[in-house]
Amino acid sequence: MNRQAEGAAADVTVQKSFATRDKPGTLYLVATPIGNLEDMTFRAVRTLREVDLIAAEDTRQSRKLLSHFDIPNRLVSYHEHNKDTSGPKLIRMLEEGRSIALISDAGLPAVSDPGADLVAEAVKRQIPVVPIPGANAALSALIVSGLPTDRFLFVGFPPRDRKGLERLLETLRTEPATLILYEAPHRLRKTMETIGASWGARRAAVVRELTKRHEEIVRGTVRSICAYLAEQTPLGECCIIIEGTPPEEASAGGSGASGTADAQAWWAALEVPQHVARYEQEGYGRKEAMRLAAKDRGCSRRDIYQALLPTGEE
């Protein structure tokens, strides 16, 4: 082995999750139900009973779960607002040889929650981290969406402000993978409306109340789902699934409201009527489609209007 390979190998750490050892302890990432308590696994229950300590995002909520499964273990809080103080304490106990189970309010811990920070620190200190799989909202929503599952990208919670969300959408404009987002019910409409302004014609699904009595899956285009939500009062945490960029758009650099006039512009080979029609096919109204076409071409909307008039008309 040459020196370069030896140096690279020296940077590798290997975790033998179930090897016999004295120290350190083990951090278990235990999945909990996202709604239906029957989704709790036997292994999850056993692990929670056997560990020295359980760290939970919301101890009040978790106590209900532990009580249901008759799990008497000590419970401490670990969440976004106390992770800087609670995290080091948990790491110290792990280094002393204690075993700790980390759980979130629902689903897999460390997915879009501060558990990821605890895992990173444990890995840094070569403390074994063991997953105890179970329910997960993102993947559950994906597999019932009816959209492609061979490639997907988990985006997590999108920015709350419109401009931040628009910037995020721009970075994902040519992403071919199916997109998975989380969203709170009170922000769902605005988020979908902002997405619809760019990707109105894309197929999508909004999945809420997974595994619960009022589970609902709304499928359609982004624009049609927006119309549905305008007359509803969404409840429960939601997952938004959006199809990725079609291959023809990705290869052309994407289309939509932010298209730019460059050498590879997707609209370069189109006549003005075809250009406007393309936007209309994506779900935009006639006036908005004309405005976007004018922006792409660097001309006025009146120029677009004139180009759409039948020959001989003014």
C-alpha positions as CSV (number, residue, x, y, z in Angstrom):
1,M,0.0,0.0,0.0
2,N,1.5,3.4,-1.0
3,R,1.7,6.3,1.4
4,Q,-1.3,8.1,-0.1
5,A,-3.5,5.0,0.3
6,E,-2.2,4.5,3.8
7,G,-3.1,8.1,4.7
8,A,-6.6,7.7,3.3
9,A,-7.1,4.5,5.2
10,A,-6.0,6.2,8.4
11,D,-9.0,8.5,8.1
12,V,-11.5,5.6,8.2
13,T,-13.3,4.7,11.3
14,V,-15.2,1.4,11.5
15,Q,-18.2,0.8,13.8
16,K,-19.0,-2.8,14.8
17,S,-22.4,-2.1,16.2
18,F,-22.8,-5.3,18.2
19,A,-19.2,-6.1,19.2
20,T,-18.6,-6.8,22.9
21,R,-17.0,-3.7,24.6
22,D,-16.8,-2.0,28.0
23,K,-16.9,1.6,26.8
24,P,-18.3,3.8,25.4
25,G,-22.0,3.3,25.5
26,T,-24.4,3.2,22.5
27,L,-26.7,5.8,21.1
28,Y,-29.8,4.2,19.8
29,L,-32.0,6.1,17.3
30,V,-35.5,4.7,17.9
31,A,-38.3,5.3,15.5
32,T,-41.7,5.9,17.1
33,P,-45.2,5.8,15.5
34,I,-46.3,8.8,13.3
35,G,-49.9,8.3,14.3
36,N,-51.0,4.7,14.7
37,L,-49.5,3.1,17.8
38,E,-49.6,-0.3,16.1
39,D,-46.6,0.8,14.0
40,M,-44.3,0.6,17.1
41,T,-42.0,-2.4,16.5
42,F,-41.1,-5.1,19.0
43,R,-37.5,-4.2,18.8
44,A,-38.2,-0.5,19.6
45,V,-40.2,-1.4,22.7
46,R,-37.4,-3.8,23.9
47,T,-34.7,-1.2,23.2
48,L,-36.5,1.5,25.1
49,R,-36.9,-0.9,28.1
50,E,-33.3,-1.9,28.1
51,V,-31.4,1.4,27.7
52,D,-30.2,3.4,30.7
53,L,-31.9,6.6,29.6
54,I,-34.3,7.9,27.0
55,A,-33.8,11.4,25.5
56,A,-37.0,12.8,23.9
57,E,-37.9,15.9,22.0
58,D,-41.1,16.5,24.0
59,T,-41.2,14.6,27.3
60,R,-44.9,15.2,27.8
61,Q,-45.8,13.6,24.5
62,S,-43.2,10.8,24.9
63,R,-44.5,9.9,28.4
64,K,-47.8,9.0,26.9
65,L,-46.1,6.6,24.5
66,L,-43.9,5.0,27.2
67,S,-46.9,4.6,29.5
68,H,-48.9,2.9,26.7
69,F,-46.1,0.3,26.2
70,D,-45.4,0.1,30.0
71,I,-41.8,1.4,29.6
72,P,-40.7,2.8,33.0
73,N,-37.2,4.1,32.0
74,R,-36.0,7.6,33.0
75,L,-36.8,10.3,30.4
76,V,-34.9,13.5,29.8
77,S,-35.5,16.3,27.3
78,Y,-33.3,17.0,24.2
79,H,-34.7,19.5,21.8
80,E,-33.7,22.5,19.6
81,H,-33.8,25.0,22.5
82,N,-31.7,23.0,25.0
83,K,-29.4,21.0,22.8
84,D,-26.4,23.1,23.6
85,T,-26.7,22.2,27.3
86,S,-28.4,18.8,27.1
87,G,-26.2,17.5,24.3
88,P,-22.9,17.6,26.1
89,K,-24.4,15.9,29.1
90,L,-25.7,13.0,27.0
91,I,-22.4,12.7,25.3
92,R,-20.6,12.5,28.6
93,M,-22.9,9.7,29.8
94,L,-22.3,7.8,26.6
95,E,-18.6,8.1,27.1
96,E,-19.0,6.8,30.6
97,G,-20.6,3.6,29.1
98,R,-24.3,4.3,29.4
99,S,-26.7,3.4,26.7
100,I,-29.2,6.1,25.5
101,A,-32.2,5.9,23.2
102,L,-33.1,9.1,21.3
103,I,-36.7,9.5,20.2
104,S,-38.6,12.3,18.5
105,D,-42.2,13.3,18.7
106,A,-43.0,10.9,15.8
107,G,-41.1,8.9,13.3
108,L,-37.3,8.6,12.9
109,P,-35.2,10.9,15.1
110,A,-32.4,13.0,13.6
111,V,-34.5,13.7,10.4
112,S,-35.1,17.5,10.3
113,D,-34.6,17.7,14.1
114,P,-31.7,18.5,16.5
115,G,-31.0,14.8,16.9
116,A,-28.7,15.1,13.9
117,D,-26.4,17.3,16.0
118,L,-26.2,14.7,18.7
119,V,-25.5,11.9,16.2
120,A,-22.7,14.0,14.6
121,E,-21.0,14.6,17.9
122,A,-21.3,10.9,18.9
123,V,-19.8,9.9,15.6
124,K,-17.0,12.4,16.0
125,R,-16.2,10.8,19.4
126,Q,-16.5,7.2,17.9
127,I,-19.5,6.4,20.1
128,P,-21.6,3.7,18.4
129,V,-24.8,4.9,16.8
130,V,-27.4,2.2,16.1
131,P,-30.7,2.7,14.1
132,I,-33.9,1.1,15.3
133,P,-36.0,1.5,12.1
134,G,-39.7,2.2,12.0
135,A,-42.3,4.6,10.7
136,N,-41.2,7.6,8.6
137,A,-43.5,10.2,7.2
138,A,-41.4,11.3,4.2
139,L,-41.0,7.8,2.7
140,S,-44.5,6.8,3.6
141,A,-45.8,9.8,1.7
142,L,-43.5,9.2,-1.2
143,I,-44.7,5.6,-1.8
144,V,-48.4,6.5,-1.8
145,S,-47.9,9.6,-4.0
146,G,-48.0,7.8,-7.3
147,L,-44.9,9.7,-8.4
148,P,-41.5,8.1,-9.3
149,T,-39.6,6.5,-6.4
150,D,-36.4,5.4,-8.2
151,R,-34.8,8.8,-7.3
152,F,-35.9,11.2,-4.7
153,L,-34.6,14.2,-2.7
154,F,-35.7,15.0,0.8
155,V,-35.8,18.8,1.2
156,G,-37.2,19.0,4.8
157,F,-39.0,22.1,5.9
158,P,-38.9,24.9,3.2
159,P,-38.1,28.5,4.1
160,R,-41.0,30.3,5.7
161,D,-40.6,33.6,3.7
162,R,-41.7,33.8,0.1
163,K,-38.3,35.0,-1.2
164,G,-36.5,32.3,0.6
165,L,-38.8,29.6,-0.9
166,E,-38.4,31.1,-4.3
167,R,-34.7,30.9,-4.0
168,L,-34.9,27.3,-3.0
169,L,-37.2,26.5,-5.9
170,E,-34.7,28.1,-8.3
171,T,-31.9,25.9,-7.0
172,L,-34.1,22.9,-7.6
173,R,-35.5,24.0,-11.0
174,T,-33.5,21.3,-12.9
175,E,-33.5,18.6,-10.3
176,P,-34.8,15.4,-11.9
177,A,-35.5,13.6,-8.6
178,T,-39.0,13.5,-7.0
179,L,-38.9,16.1,-4.2
180,I,-40.1,15.5,-0.6
181,L,-40.9,18.5,1.7
182,Y,-42.4,18.8,5.2
183,E,-44.8,21.6,6.0
184,A,-47.0,22.8,8.9
185,P,-50.7,23.0,8.1
186,H,-51.0,26.8,8.7
187,R,-48.3,27.4,6.0
188,L,-49.4,24.8,3.5
189,R,-51.6,27.0,1.3
190,K,-49.0,29.8,0.9
191,T,-46.2,27.3,0.3
192,M,-48.2,25.5,-2.4
193,E,-49.2,28.8,-4.0
194,T,-45.5,29.9,-4.2
195,I,-44.6,26.5,-5.7
196,G,-47.5,26.8,-8.1
197,A,-46.3,30.2,-9.4
198,S,-43.2,28.4,-10.7
199,W,-44.3,24.8,-11.2
200,G,-48.0,24.9,-11.7
201,A,-48.2,22.1,-14.2
202,R,-46.1,19.6,-12.3
203,R,-47.7,16.5,-10.7
204,A,-47.7,16.5,-7.0
205,A,-49.4,15.1,-3.9
206,V,-50.1,16.5,-0.5
207,V,-50.3,13.8,2.2
208,R,-51.5,14.6,5.7
209,E,-52.4,12.8,8.9
210,L,-50.5,9.7,7.9
211,T,-51.6,6.5,9.6
212,K,-54.3,8.3,11.5
213,R,-58.1,8.1,11.2
214,H,-58.3,11.2,8.9
215,E,-55.4,10.3,6.6
216,E,-55.7,12.1,3.3
217,I,-53.8,12.1,0.1
218,V,-54.5,14.8,-2.5
219,R,-53.1,14.1,-5.9
220,G,-53.0,16.3,-9.0
221,T,-51.0,19.1,-10.5
222,V,-49.6,21.7,-8.1
223,R,-52.1,24.2,-9.5
224,S,-55.1,22.0,-9.1
225,I,-54.1,21.1,-5.5
226,C,-53.8,24.8,-4.8
227,A,-57.4,25.2,-6.0
228,Y,-58.5,22.3,-3.7
229,L,-56.7,23.8,-0.7
230,A,-58.3,27.2,-1.2
231,E,-61.5,25.7,0.0
232,Q,-60.1,23.5,2.8
233,T,-58.7,24.0,6.3
234,P,-55.7,21.7,6.4
235,L,-55.0,20.0,9.7
236,G,-52.1,17.8,10.8
237,E,-48.5,17.8,9.7
238,C,-48.2,17.6,5.9
239,C,-45.8,16.1,3.4
240,I,-45.5,17.6,-0.1
241,I,-44.4,15.4,-2.9
242,I,-43.5,17.0,-6.2
243,E,-42.3,15.4,-9.5
244,G,-38.8,16.3,-10.6
245,T,-38.0,18.3,-13.7
246,P,-38.9,16.5,-16.9
247,P,-35.8,15.4,-18.9
248,E,-36.5,17.8,-21.8
249,E,-36.6,20.8,-19.4
250,A,-33.6,19.7,-17.4
251,S,-31.5,19.4,-20.5
252,A,-32.6,22.9,-21.6
253,G,-31.8,24.4,-18.3
254,G,-35.4,24.5,-17.0
255,S,-38.4,26.6,-17.9
256,G,-40.9,28.7,-16.0
257,A,-41.1,32.3,-14.7
258,S,-37.4,32.6,-14.2
259,G,-36.3,31.5,-17.6
260,T,-33.3,33.5,-18.9
261,A,-32.3,34.4,-22.5
262,D,-29.0,32.8,-23.0
263,A,-27.4,30.6,-25.6
264,Q,-29.2,27.5,-24.3
265,A,-32.5,29.2,-23.5
266,W,-35.3,26.6,-23.7
267,W,-37.5,28.9,-25.7
268,A,-34.9,30.1,-28.3
269,A,-36.3,27.9,-31.1
270,L,-39.9,28.8,-30.4
271,E,-42.0,31.4,-32.2
272,V,-43.8,33.9,-29.9
273,P,-47.2,32.1,-30.0
274,Q,-45.5,28.8,-29.1
275,H,-43.5,30.5,-26.3
276,V,-46.7,31.9,-24.8
277,A,-48.6,28.6,-25.3
278,R,-45.8,26.8,-23.4
279,Y,-46.4,28.9,-20.3
280,E,-50.2,28.4,-20.7
281,Q,-49.6,24.6,-20.7
282,E,-47.8,25.0,-17.4
283,G,-51.0,26.5,-15.9
284,Y,-50.4,30.2,-16.3
285,G,-53.2,32.5,-17.4
286,R,-52.9,34.3,-20.8
287,K,-51.7,37.7,-19.3
288,E,-49.2,36.1,-17.1
289,A,-47.9,33.8,-19.9
290,M,-47.4,36.9,-22.1
291,R,-45.6,38.7,-19.3
292,L,-43.2,35.8,-18.7
293,A,-42.5,35.5,-22.4
294,A,-41.8,39.2,-22.6
295,K,-39.4,38.9,-19.7
296,D,-37.6,36.0,-21.3
297,R,-37.2,37.8,-24.6
298,G,-36.3,41.2,-23.1
299,C,-39.1,43.0,-24.8
300,S,-42.4,44.7,-23.8
301,R,-45.7,42.9,-23.3
302,R,-47.1,45.0,-26.1
303,D,-44.5,43.5,-28.4
304,I,-45.7,40.0,-27.4
305,Y,-49.3,41.2,-27.9
306,Q,-48.6,42.4,-31.4
307,A,-46.8,39.2,-32.3
308,L,-49.9,37.2,-31.3
309,L,-52.3,39.2,-33.4
310,P,-53.5,37.5,-36.6
311,T,-51.7,38.7,-39.7
312,G,-53.0,42.1,-40.9
313,E,-54.5,43.1,-37.5
314,E,-53.3,46.0,-35.4
